[in-house]
Amino acid sequence: MAIRIRLKRIGKKKQSYYRIVVADVRFPRDGRSIEEIGLYDPNQDPAKVDINKERLEYWMGNGATLTPTVENILKSRPKLK
C-alpha cells in the first residue's frame, strides 16, 4: 500500500486552507485520510504552517512519501512544532 503525505483542501470558495494528511494514494484528494498531522493556511501573511513533527517523522519512517507541494511547504518553514 502506497502512503502519501499530502494536502486536503477545506474552507470556503476563494478562502481555502489545507490540512496536511496521511492518505493512501488511491483515496481522492478531499476524501478519506488515515491521519491528520497538520494545517497549512496560505491566506495569512506569512503563510501559517502547523505540523506535528513527531507524527511526520513516524510516517516518514514507515515509508510514507511527501508530495512535491508538501515538500516545498516544509522546506520553506524550517521551524516545525
N, C-alpha and C positions, 0 to 999 in steps of 0.2 A: 504494500500500500504506500503510495507516494503522498507525503505530507508537505504542505507549504505554509509558510508564514506570510500572510497577505492582508490586504485591506478589505474591509467590509463597509460599504457606503451606507450612512444613515443621515438623517436630517432632512430639512425642507428643500424645496427647489431653490437653487442658487445660494443655498446656505448649508452646503453639505459639510459633514465632518465624517471621520472614519474611525472604525475600531480596528485594531491590529489583532488578527485572529489566527489561530492554527486550524487548518482545514485540509481535508482530503482534496486532491486536485479534481476529483470527479464532482464535487459539490459546486453548485452555482455561486457566483460572486456574493450575492446577498442572502444565500441560503444557509443551511445548517453549518455549524462550525464545531470543532472539538473543544476549543477553549479560547476565551478572550484574554489577551495578555497586555493590551494597552489601548491608548487613544491617540489620534492624530487630528488636530484641528488647524487646517491651513488658513482659516478666516482671521485668525489673530495675527498680530504683528509683534514679534516674530511668531512663526507657526509653533503651536503648542504640541509637544510630544511627551506623553506619559506612558512608560512601559515598565513592566515587571521584569527586571533584568534576570532574576533567578529563574523564572519560568522560560524566558527566552533562551538562556543557556541550557536548561534542561531539554527543551525541544530540539535545539541545535545538536546537542549531544546524542539524541535519539534518532538523528538522521533527517530532521526537517530542513528544508531549504528555504531561503528568502527569495521573494520575488524581487526583480530589479528595482521596483518603486520603493519597497520597504527597505531594501539595502541602501538606497540613496538617502532616504529619510534618516536612517540610523547613522550613516556616515556624516551627515550634516549636523547631528546632535551628539557630540562625544560624551556628554554627561547624561548618564541614564540613572534612573532611580532603581 
